[in-house]
Amino acid sequence: MIIKLREDEKEFKKGVSTLDIAKSISDGLARVAVCGKIGDELIDLNMPINADCQLEIITNKSPEYQEVLRHSTAHVLAQAVKTIYPTAKCWVGPAIKDGYYYDFDFSTPITNEDLLLIENEMSKIVKSNLDIVRKEVSKAEAIKIMEKAGEPYKVELIKEFPDDETISIYTQGDYVEVCRGPHIKSTGLIKVFKLTKMSGAYLKGDSKNKMLTRIYGVVFDKKSELDEFVYNLEEAKKRDHKKLGKELELFMLSPEGPGFPFFLPNGMILRNQLEDFWKQLHRKNGYVEVKTPIILNEQLWHTSGHWDHYKENMYLTKIDGENYGIKPMNCPGGMLIYKNKQHSYKEFPIRMGELGLVHRHEKSGELNGLFRVRCFTQDDAHIFCLVNQIEDEIAGVIELVNKVYKIFGFEYSVELSTRPENSMGTDKQWEMAESALEKVLKKLNIPYELNKGDGAFYGPKIDFHIRDCLGRSWQCGTIQLDFQMPERFDLTYIGEDNEEHRPIMLHRVIFGSIERFIGIITEHFAGAFPTWLAPIQVRLISISEKYVDYVEKIRDKLEENGIRTDIDSRNEKIGYKIREAQLKKIPYMLVIGDKEIESNTVGVRSRKDGDLGEFSVENFMNKIKEEIANFKL
């Protein structure tokens, strides 16, 4: 049996394990080996290999290591819970992006105080260094094992598998679990862990089912990594956009409209600044702006494919006895605008932008401030182009993405998402589309991860994941290459040969949605927005009410120059007023008293740098206007 290891090929007997192969290379490799990888499948170290293959030995330095470690720690969590609460029933416990969770059905509810008790039991299990052993059994035997363990949810899970399927069972000490794996060799390999929070979670994610208790946790190899995580967790609480949104009077959420945010005056200023910035940038880059209706009839959504592929996420209504859909996406309306007249190849590329309000039905348990809402404004654009323009247009969008994210101080990573199971179109179309996106990324030397099966139902996409100041990743921008919509809507143009041809179409967003992006930057800047975005850019603070006339003249002058200004002339101590302006995250405070009036100046305080001294009004205006014009952070 031939096994290929990177560039080398070696011959082994059937039944050899990844651990055996690692030992044959070096004892050092065997010590750090975590599991094996054949193709896209991870396998346990001790699983027999019975056919020729290409094997990768996953170590504690490999990207896959964290997933295996987190999943194994979730099993330790479940074992600890079963030890302390024998009547608890287990559901599932996967690894997730930042850690792991496990869902339980407790006969008596537990509280956050119980998490420390569970953590202590987990520590005992880790110190015991229990071997994690895999065993493959028949479906019938797996059911008997889990019935004996008193796990009805696991029994129901196993019953969903085909009768002839082999089921993998893992044991560690007296704990038994049905799981695909793989796992680390023993519990003693877990170094530093912490349980972080609890929440409710419906069984199988269905609100018709019972509510279970979900316990979240993290695991690291070093205490310093846990300390950093805890610090970021506390910092994230301070920066919570829901908390800051209320304090800074940006937006509100109401039980009368769950998932439908209300923007307050300060929030509207912030929102309008973002939208104006977007419009100016797009005009400079050859886009035209359009607006499409929110409600369109059922037939349109059949044509677009949304009725078959997205109906469960749409809000529906009736008008004059006919079915209508409230748009979950802007693109079908853009198709109708394109079809409004005949086009020539000479017009391409056509870059059509829309700040379009869309509605999507999100489950109530998934709503989260501005991050997960039921109505939001996408900064959409639909680019219609010729085949030979595809690469240039994709590159142009990437350049625009770079420009926008740089202004906000964001770095980003890129994913290429390929054809999902629930898709439209031919194999040839998908291969062409995926190839075009990949070619541009390689040509521009942009590193990317392949995200198989996560494309839109109508085409593959490039996703941009920005990183905020706490290192958190947010998927915002996307470029989607679409061969399907032009065909479904019968879009055509007249080519050089005077015949009709089908245009190529790109969907793209940069902010993603205005609402979510506001939530992200609120947390990224901790509410201390750059001066160009800040709802109030300058607060005039008079030491006494007798200076109000002078202060109002300065305010008028600043506002005439496009600087958003307000006045605090209350009969309060100056220190109190300065402190309050700082809490409101106002970039500049101008203090005015006898000395400033006599010298015809203002005392300038910066939110960031403190007391900057006295400035003439003209010099201060020049300073802040330059800061605003250059989008300084």
C-alpha positions in Angstrom: 0.0 0.0 0.0 1.5 3.4 -1.1 1.0 6.4 1.1 2.2 9.8 -0.2 3.6 12.2 2.4 4.0 15.6 0.8 6.5 14.9 -2.0 7.6 11.5 -0.7 6.0 8.1 -1.2 6.4 5.2 1.2 5.1 1.7 1.3 3.2 0.4 4.4 1.2 -2.6 5.2 -2.6 -2.3 5.3 -4.0 -1.3 8.7 -1.1 1.1 9.5 -2.2 4.2 11.5 -1.1 7.8 11.2 0.7 7.4 14.6 2.6 4.4 13.2 3.7 6.5 10.2 4.6 9.5 12.3 6.8 7.2 14.5 8.5 5.8 11.4 9.6 9.3 10.5 10.7 10.5 14.0 9.8 10.2 17.7 9.5 14.0 17.8 6.8 14.0 15.1 4.9 11.3 16.9 4.9 13.3 20.1 3.3 16.4 18.4 1.0 14.5 16.0 -2.7 15.2 16.7 -4.5 13.3 13.8 -4.2 12.5 10.2 -5.8 14.1 7.1 -6.7 12.3 3.9 -8.1 14.6 1.3 -10.5 16.9 3.3 -11.2 14.3 6.0 -9.5 14.3 9.4 -8.9 10.9 11.0 -7.8 9.7 14.4 -4.2 8.9 15.0 -4.9 5.3 15.6 -7.4 4.8 12.8 -6.3 2.0 10.4 -5.5 3.1 6.8 -6.3 0.4 4.3 -5.8 2.0 0.8 -3.4 4.1 -1.2 -3.7 7.7 -0.3 -2.1 11.1 0.3 -1.7 11.6 4.0 -1.0 14.8 5.9 0.1 14.4 9.6 -1.7 17.1 11.6 0.4 18.5 14.5 -0.1 21.1 17.2 1.2 23.7 14.7 -1.4 22.9 12.0 -4.5 25.0 11.4 -6.7 22.0 12.0 -5.3 21.5 15.5 -7.6 24.0 17.2 -10.7 22.4 15.8 -9.7 19.0 17.1 -8.6 20.4 20.5 -11.8 22.4 20.9 -14.0 19.4 20.0 -12.2 17.2 22.5 -12.6 19.8 25.2 -16.3 19.9 24.5 -16.4 16.2 25.3 -14.6 16.8 28.6 -17.2 19.5 29.4 -20.0 16.9 28.7 -18.2 14.3 30.9 -17.9 16.8 33.7 -21.6 17.7 33.5 -22.7 14.1 33.5 -20.5 13.5 36.6 -22.0 16.4 38.5 -25.6 16.1 37.1 -26.2 12.4 36.2 -29.7 13.1 35.0 -28.6 15.7 32.5 -29.2 14.6 28.8 -26.6 15.5 26.2 -27.3 16.7 22.6 -24.3 17.9 20.6 -21.0 19.7 21.3 -19.1 21.0 18.3 -16.0 23.1 17.9 -16.8 26.6 16.8 -14.7 29.5 15.5 -13.5 30.8 18.9 -14.0 27.8 21.1 -16.7 25.1 21.6 -20.1 24.6 23.1 -22.3 21.7 24.3 -26.1 21.6 24.6 -27.7 19.9 27.6 -31.2 19.2 28.9 -31.0 19.7 32.7 -33.7 18.3 34.9 -33.1 21.3 37.2 -31.9 24.6 35.6 -28.3 25.6 36.4 -26.9 29.2 36.8 -23.7 31.0 35.9 -22.4 30.2 39.3 -22.5 26.5 38.4 -19.9 27.0 35.7 -17.1 27.2 38.1 -18.2 23.9 39.6 -18.2 22.3 36.2 -14.7 23.8 35.4 -13.3 22.2 38.5 -14.6 18.8 37.5 -13.1 19.3 34.0 -9.8 20.0 35.6 -10.0 16.6 37.4 -10.7 14.9 34.1 -7.8 16.6 32.4 -5.4 15.7 35.3 -6.6 12.1 35.1 -5.1 12.0 31.5 -7.8 9.6 30.3 -7.2 7.9 27.0 -9.8 8.9 24.3 -10.6 5.7 22.6 -12.5 5.2 19.3 -14.6 2.1 18.6 -16.7 1.4 15.5 -20.0 -0.4 16.0 -23.2 -1.2 14.1 -26.1 1.1 14.2 -28.1 -1.4 16.4 -25.2 -1.7 18.9 -24.7 2.1 19.0 -28.3 2.5 20.0 -28.0 0.0 22.8 -24.8 1.7 24.1 -26.5 5.1 24.2 -29.7 3.7 25.7 -27.6 2.2 28.5 -25.9 5.6 28.9 -29.3 7.2 29.3 -29.0 9.5 26.3 -32.3 9.6 24.4 -31.2 12.5 22.2 -28.2 10.5 21.0 -30.4 7.5 20.3 -32.7 9.7 18.2 -29.6 11.0 16.4 -28.3 7.5 15.6 -31.7 6.4 14.3 -31.4 9.0 11.5 -28.4 7.2 10.0 -28.9 4.4 7.4 -29.2 0.9 8.9 -26.0 -0.3 7.3 -23.9 2.6 8.5 -21.0 2.0 10.9 -21.2 4.3 13.9 -18.1 5.6 15.8 -18.3 5.6 19.6 -15.7 7.4 21.8 -15.0 6.7 25.4 -12.9 8.4 28.0 -13.1 6.8 31.4 -16.7 5.9 32.1 -18.0 8.6 29.7 -19.3 7.4 26.3 -20.2 9.6 23.3 -21.3 9.0 19.7 -19.2 11.2 17.5 -17.5 11.3 14.1 -14.2 12.6 15.6 -11.3 12.9 15.4 -10.0 13.6 18.9 -6.7 14.1 20.7 -5.1 11.1 22.2 -5.9 11.8 25.8 -7.6 14.4 28.1 -4.2 15.3 29.6 -3.2 17.1 26.4 -5.7 19.9 27.2 -3.7 22.7 28.8 -5.8 25.9 29.6 -9.5 26.2 29.4 -12.4 28.3 30.6 -16.2 28.2 30.4 -17.4 31.6 29.3 -21.2 31.8 29.2 -24.6 30.0 29.0 -27.5 30.6 26.7 -30.7 28.9 25.6 -30.7 26.9 22.4 -33.6 25.0 20.8 -33.1 21.3 20.1 -32.0 21.0 16.5 -32.3 24.8 16.2 -36.1 24.4 15.8 -38.3 26.7 17.9 -40.9 24.0 18.0 -38.6 21.8 20.0 -37.5 21.9 23.7 -35.2 24.7 24.8 -31.8 23.3 25.9 -29.0 24.9 27.9 -25.9 25.7 25.8 -22.6 26.1 27.7 -19.8 27.8 25.8 -16.1 27.5 26.5 -12.6 28.2 25.2 -9.3 26.3 25.3 -5.7 27.4 24.7 -2.2 26.0 25.0 -0.8 28.9 27.1 -2.2 30.9 30.0 -1.1 34.1 28.3 -3.5 33.3 25.4 -6.4 32.8 27.9 -5.4 36.1 29.6 -5.6 37.9 26.3 -8.9 36.3 25.5 -10.4 37.4 28.9 -9.1 40.9 28.4 -10.6 41.1 24.9 -13.9 39.7 26.3 -14.0 42.4 29.0 -13.1 45.0 26.4 -15.8 43.7 24.0 -18.4 44.2 26.8 -17.3 47.9 27.2 -17.5 48.3 23.4 -20.9 46.6 23.0 -22.6 48.6 20.3 -26.0 48.0 22.0 -24.7 49.7 25.2 -22.9 52.5 23.3 -25.8 52.9 20.9 -28.0 53.8 23.9 -25.4 56.0 25.7 -24.6 57.9 22.5 -28.2 58.0 21.4 -27.5 56.4 18.0 -30.3 53.9 17.7 -33.0 52.1 19.7 -34.6 48.7 19.6 -38.3 48.3 20.5 -40.5 45.3 21.3 -43.0 46.8 18.9 -40.6 45.9 16.1 -38.1 43.2 17.0 -35.3 43.1 14.5 -36.3 46.5 13.1 -34.0 49.2 14.5 -34.9 52.8 15.0 -32.2 55.4 14.2 -32.1 58.4 16.4 -30.8 61.9 15.3 -27.2 61.2 16.2 -27.4 57.8 14.5 -28.9 59.4 11.4 -25.9 61.8 11.2 -23.5 58.9 11.4 -25.5 56.9 8.9 -25.8 59.9 6.4 -22.0 60.4 6.6 -21.4 56.8 5.6 -24.0 57.0 2.8 -22.6 60.3 1.5 -19.1 58.9 1.6 -20.3 55.9 -0.3 -22.1 58.0 -3.0 -19.2 60.3 -3.6 -16.7 57.4 -3.8 -18.9 55.5 -6.3 -19.5 58.5 -8.5 -15.7 58.9 -8.8 -15.4 55.3 -9.8 -17.9 55.3 -12.6 -21.1 54.1 -10.8 -24.6 55.4 -11.4 -27.1 55.3 -8.6 -30.5 53.7 -8.8 -33.4 52.8 -6.5 -35.7 49.8 -6.8 -39.1 49.1 -5.1 -39.3 47.2 -1.8 -42.3 45.1 -2.9 -42.5 43.2 -6.2 -44.9 40.4 -7.3 -44.5 36.7 -6.9 -43.6 36.1 -10.6 -40.5 38.2 -10.3 -39.2 36.0 -7.4 -40.0 32.8 -9.4 -37.9 34.3 -12.2 -35.0 35.2 -10.0 -35.0 31.8 -8.2 -35.7 33.3 -4.8 -39.1 31.7 -4.5 -37.6 28.2 -4.8 -34.3 28.9 -3.0 -35.1 31.6 -0.4 -38.8 31.8 0.2 -38.6 30.8 3.9 -36.5 33.9 4.6 -38.9 36.3 2.8 -41.9 38.3 4.0 -44.9 37.9 1.8 -48.0 40.0 1.4 -51.1 40.3 -0.9 -52.0 43.2 -3.1 -55.3 43.1 -5.2 -55.5 39.4 -4.4 -52.1 38.6 -5.8 -49.0 37.4 -3.9 -46.1 39.8 -3.5 -42.7 39.5 -1.9 -40.9 42.1 0.2 -37.4 42.0 -1.3 -34.7 40.1 0.6 -32.2 41.2 -2.1 -31.9 44.1 -4.5 -30.6 42.2 -7.5 -34.0 41.3 -9.2 -35.0 45.0 -9.3 -31.6 45.7 -10.8 -32.4 43.2 -13.6 -35.6 45.0 -14.4 -33.8 48.4 -14.6 -31.3 46.8 -17.1 -34.2 45.4 -19.2 -35.8 48.8 -19.3 -34.0 49.5 -22.6 -31.8 47.8 -25.2 -28.0 47.9 -24.5 -25.0 48.0 -26.8 -21.6 46.4 -26.1 -20.2 50.0 -26.3 -22.0 50.9 -23.0 -20.1 48.2 -20.9 -19.2 48.0 -18.2 -22.4 49.4 -16.6 -21.8 49.9 -12.9 -25.2 50.3 -11.1 -25.2 51.1 -7.4 -28.1 51.0 -4.9 -28.4 51.7 -1.2 -31.3 49.3 -1.1 -33.5 48.5 1.9 -34.1 44.7 2.2 -36.1 42.5 4.6 -35.2 39.0 5.7 -37.0 36.8 8.2 -34.4 36.0 10.9 -35.4 33.8 13.9 -36.1 35.8 17.0 -33.4 34.0 19.0 -30.7 35.1 16.5 -31.5 38.8 16.5 -28.6 40.8 17.9 -28.6 44.6 18.0 -27.5 45.9 14.6 -25.5 42.8 13.8 -28.6 40.6 13.1 -31.7 42.5 12.1 -34.7 41.9 9.9 -34.4 45.0 7.8 -31.2 46.5 6.6 -29.7 48.6 3.8 -27.2 46.9 1.5 -24.7 49.0 -0.3 -25.2 46.9 -3.4 -23.8 47.3 -6.9 -24.5 45.3 -10.0 -21.9 45.4 -12.7 -22.9 44.3 -16.2 -19.9 43.6 -18.4 -18.5 41.6 -21.3 -16.5 38.3 -20.8 -13.2 40.1 -21.6 -14.0 42.7 -18.9 -14.6 40.3 -16.0 -11.1 40.3 -14.6 -10.7 44.1 -14.8 -14.0 44.7 -13.1 -13.2 42.2 -10.2 -9.8 43.9 -9.8 -11.5 47.3 -9.8 -13.9 46.2 -7.0 -11.0 44.8 -4.9 -9.2 48.2 -5.3 -12.4 50.0 -4.1 -12.6 47.6 -1.1 -9.0 48.3 -0.3 -9.6 52.0 -0.4 -12.7 51.9 1.9 -11.3 49.5 4.5 -8.0 51.5 4.7 -10.0 54.6 5.6 -11.5 52.8 8.6 -8.1 51.3 9.6 -9.3 47.7 8.9 -7.1 44.9 7.7 -8.8 42.0 6.1 -8.6 38.4 4.9 -10.2 36.8 1.8 -12.2 33.7 1.2 -13.2 32.2 -2.1 -16.5 30.4 -1.7 -17.5 27.8 -4.3 -20.7 26.1 -5.5 -23.2 25.1 -2.8 -25.5 22.1 -2.9 -28.6 24.2 -3.4 -27.5 25.9 -6.6 -28.7 26.9 -10.1 -26.8 26.5 -13.4 -24.6 24.1 -15.2 -21.2 22.6 -14.2 -19.5 24.5 -17.0 -20.9 27.9 -15.9 -19.8 27.3 -12.3 -16.3 26.2 -13.4 -15.9 29.3 -15.5 -17.1 31.6 -12.7 -15.0 30.0 -10.0 -12.0 30.0 -12.3 -12.4 33.8 -13.1 -12.5 34.8 -9.4 -9.5 32.6 -8.5 -7.5 33.9 -11.4 -7.9 37.5 -10.3 -6.9 36.7 -6.7 -3.8 34.9 -7.9 -2.9 37.7 -10.4 -3.1 40.3 -7.6 -1.1 38.1 -5.2 -4.0 38.2 -2.7 -3.8 35.2 -0.2 -7.1 33.5 0.2 -8.8 30.5 1.8 -11.0 28.2 -0.1 -14.4 27.9 1.4 -16.0 25.0 -0.4 -19.7 24.9 -0.9 -20.4 28.3 0.7 -21.2 30.3 -2.5 -24.5 31.9 -3.3 -27.1 29.7 -5.0 -26.5 31.7 -8.2 -22.7 32.0 -8.3 -19.4 31.7 -6.5 -18.1 34.6 -4.4 -15.1 36.3 -2.9 -15.7 37.3 0.8 -13.8 40.0 2.6 -13.4 39.5 6.4 -12.3 42.6 8.2 -10.5 42.5 11.6 -11.3 45.0 14.3 -9.1 46.3 17.0 -9.8 43.3 19.2 -8.8 40.9 16.4 -12.4 39.8 15.8 -13.3 38.9 12.2 -16.4 40.3 10.5 -17.6 39.2 7.0 -18.5 42.4 5.2 -17.6 42.8 1.6 -18.3 40.3 -1.1 -18.0 39.9 -4.9 -20.3 37.4 -6.6 -19.9 36.4 -10.2 -23.3 35.5 -11.6 -24.1 33.7 -14.9 -27.6 32.8 -13.7 -29.6 36.0 -13.3 -28.8 37.4 -16.8 -30.1 34.1 -18.2 -33.2 33.8 -16.0 -34.2 37.4 -16.8 -33.2 37.1 -20.5 -30.8 40.0 -20.3 -29.2 40.9 -23.7 -27.0 43.4 -25.4 -26.2 44.0 -29.1 -22.6 43.0 -29.8 -20.2 44.1 -32.5 -21.7 41.5 -34.8 -25.1 43.2 -34.5 -26.4 40.1 -32.8 -27.9 39.6 -29.3 -25.6 38.3 -26.6 -25.8 37.6 -22.8 -24.0 40.0 -20.4 -22.0 38.8 -17.4 -23.0 40.2 -14.1 -21.2 40.9 -10.8 -22.9 41.5 -7.5 -20.9 43.3 -4.8 -21.1 45.0 -1.5 -18.4 46.7 0.6 -20.0 47.7 3.9 -22.3 44.6 3.7 -25.1 46.4 5.3 -25.2 50.0 6.6 -26.7 48.9 9.9 -24.3 46.1 10.6 -21.3 48.2 9.6 -22.4 50.9 12.0 -22.5 48.2 14.8 -19.0 47.1 13.8 -17.4 50.5 13.7 -19.1 51.5 17.0 -17.4 48.6 18.7 -14.1 49.1 16.7 -13.8 52.7 17.8 -15.5 52.2 21.1 -18.0 54.9 20.1 -15.1 57.4 19.6 -15.7 57.8 15.9 -13.1 59.6 13.7 -13.9 63.3 13.5 -15.4 63.0 10.0 -18.0 60.5 11.2 -18.7 61.8 14.7 -22.4 63.0 15.0 -21.1 66.1 17.0 -17.6 67.1 16.0 -17.2 70.1 18.3 -18.8 71.1 21.6 -18.5 74.7 22.6 -18.3 75.0 26.4 -18.8 78.4 28.0 -17.5 79.0 31.5 -20.5 81.2 32.2 -23.9 81.9 30.7 -22.9 85.5 30.1 -20.7 84.3 27.1 -23.6 82.7 25.2 -23.8 85.4 22.5 -20.1 85.1 21.7 -20.3 81.3 21.8 -23.3 81.3 19.4 -21.3 83.4 16.9 -18.5 80.9 16.9 -21.0 78.0 16.5 -22.6 79.8 13.5 -19.2 80.2 11.9 -18.2 76.6 12.4 -21.5 75.3 11.0 -21.2 77.6 8.0 -18.0 75.7 7.3 -19.7 72.3 7.6 -18.5 71.5 11.1 -21.2 69.9 13.3 -21.3 71.8 16.6 -23.3 72.2 19.7 -23.2 74.4 22.8 -23.0 73.6 26.6 -23.8 76.8 28.4 -25.3 75.3 31.5 -24.4 76.7 34.9 -22.2 73.7 35.9 -18.5 73.4 36.8 -16.2 73.4 33.7 -14.6 70.1 34.7 -18.1 68.4 34.9 -19.0 69.7 31.4 -15.6 68.6 29.9 -16.1 65.2 31.5 -19.6 64.8 30.0 -18.4 65.8 26.5 -15.7 63.1 26.8 -18.2 60.5 27.8 -20.2 61.5 24.7 -17.0 60.8 22.7 -17.0 64.3 21.1 -13.7 64.8 19.3 -13.1 68.5 20.2 -14.2 70.7 23.1 -13.7 74.5 22.7 -13.6 76.2 26.2 -14.5 79.9 26.2 -14.2 82.4 29.1 -12.9 85.8 29.8 -9.3 85.1 28.6 -10.5 83.6 25.3 -12.9 86.5 24.6 -10.1 89.1 25.3 -7.7 87.3 23.0 -10.3 86.4 20.4 -9.3 82.7 20.7 -10.7 79.4 21.9 -9.2 76.9 24.3 -9.0 73.6 22.5 -9.3 70.2 24.1 -8.9 67.0 22.1 -10.8 63.8 23.1 -7.6 62.0 22.3 -4.7 64.3 23.3 -6.2 66.5 26.0 -5.4 70.2 26.3 -4.0 71.6 23.0 -3.8 75.2 24.1 -5.3 78.4 22.5 -6.2 78.6 18.9 -7.8 81.4 16.8 -11.1 80.2 15.4 -9.7 80.3 11.9 -6.7 78.2 12.8 -8.9 75.7 14.6 -11.2 75.5 11.6 -8.4 74.8 9.3 -7.1 72.1 11.5 -10.4 70.2 11.8 -11.4 70.7 8.2 -8.1 69.2 7.1 -8.7 66.3 9.5 -12.2 65.7 8.1 -11.1 66.1 4.4 -8.4 63.4 4.9 -10.6 61.0 6.8 -8.0 60.9 9.6 -8.4 58.2 12.2 
